[in-house]
Amino acid sequence: MEEKLFWIGVLMGVHLFISHHLKERGKFKAHTRFTRVWHAVFAALVSFVGAVLITVSLDNRRGDVVTSVLFSGRQLGFGLLAACAGAAYGWWRGLAAKPPVKDGVNTAMKEDMEWSETIFSAVLLASVVMYLFIQAFKIPSGSMESTYLIGDHLFVNKFIYGFRIPYTKTKLLKFRKVKRGDIVVFQFPSTDPREFQCGGSQYGKDFIKRVVGMPGDKVEVRDGQLYLNGAKAPEEPYAQFVDKFRYPKASEKVAPGDYQVYWENRMLGKMFSEYIRDNFGPVTVPSGQYLVMGDNRDRSCDSRYWGPVPENLIKGKAWLTYWPPSRMGFPD
């Protein structure tokens, strides 16, 4: 969302810059055909921005957002339709009324520039805050129950693991490293939109899970019980098991080395389906990557199925639940 807001802010900034340039050249001194055209351009731009933001927000609520794509064809399509309607309205308004000239400037153009400056400043500031500091996130599934429920809204602390340089994998000023037990929001580790995991394409989508395996850890699940480095993991009060049935192990015929390769290449879920839910591993978490699992262990499509999460894909740490009010608070 933050990158979308940034480019919308850039778009409004370009309009504002050109408007100031035209004003200095005296193009806005009277109500002319040119000012009507420029007013129609502004109306089209605002309508485009409004329609795109509304469509993006609706997509976010449905969980259809893909963070690796700036704008989807659907979002741009609605934006362009709204832009055409806005341009027609702006042109009609320019014909229907003749705004006066005040201080040597057409008042309609002056209002357009003021609104353009306001939108530019607000959107750009919001994008910077969301990119560097805090981002809102909505829980899309039941994989984190009962820590988070479907529909919970929370804020994600994005600066705690460092500020990421836009369009790079580099992070600066890391306040602390990812720790075992952290609930993190990350971009799904896939580079192919055609790859299917968890019943569909997860390419570019944001997930939320808990870190259970650190780089270098040997992780295994036996009959639903988590083991770390050969020993039973400490008690996990947040873990939830809702299914009394346990799938038997189905990977005995796979050599340990091949099993590790299949896991790192996100193949286990495709090969064994639910049979790795309760009996998984052992695998060794690669350097710079993490093994994550949902707190609702029997209803979570996580690293057991599609492999480890690279550190550069982790966006931030779950911080504060702000909606609904009855569930307001910090995660365990």
PECORHU-V793591 format. One line per field, one symbol per residue. ss: DSSP state (A for helix, B for strand, O for the rest). A space follows every 10 residues. Layout:
ss = ???
//
This chain:
ss = OAAAAAAAAA AAAAAAAAAA AAAAOOOOOO OOAAAAAAAA AAAAAAAAAA AAAAAAAAAA AAOOOOOOOO OOAAAAAAAA AAAAAAAAAA AAAAAAOOOO BBOOBBAAAA AAAAAAAAAA AAAAAAAAAA AAOBBBBBOO OOOOOOOOOO OOBBBBBOOO OOBBOOOOOO BBOOOOOOOO OOBBBBBOOO OOOOOBBOOB BOOOOBBBBB BBBOOOOBBB BBOOBBBBOO BBOOOOOOOB OOOOOOOOOO OOOOOAAAAA AAAAOOOAAA AAAAAAOOOB BBBBOOOOBB BBBOOBAAAO OOAAAAOOBB AAABBBBBBB BBBOAAAOBB OO
//
